[in-house]
């Protein structure tokens, strides 16, 4: 069976209940993303950065910038859920964001640095949360109500998902 290059680690499966161990594992994955991503792209040239990870997919450069865009949005959602009662968040058109000039052509170092600082703060915030804090929710117009622990699971998957896009491309192309 041929691997679906869109979902190299499989599609995200929403979780209903979350253990403290799972939460810690997911936090560790989010914490490790900036260094893992930097390692995954460290020696790529512009031609390689501008190669799509699959036909019709984003380039490596777009994936790196997307991670910064997406994780900034998630960090904001955490903060909103912690300070407001089940706020309705605003989704964003990620495919359109990926087509903007900065996502298509800016040096990836901009987003790598952004992710380092962002993840440092985000993980610090998440490690300070109690079980009741992780039960707080926000309303996503397309996905419905989401608890913070469910969003943590989603973004842990998101880290693995996009790292696998890059590592899979590198492996297939012998980079």
Helices and strands as residue ranges (DSSP letters): G 5-7, H 20-41, H 46-49, H 60-83, E 87-89, H 94-97, H 101-105, H 108-127, H 131-134, E 137-140, E 144-147, H 148-173
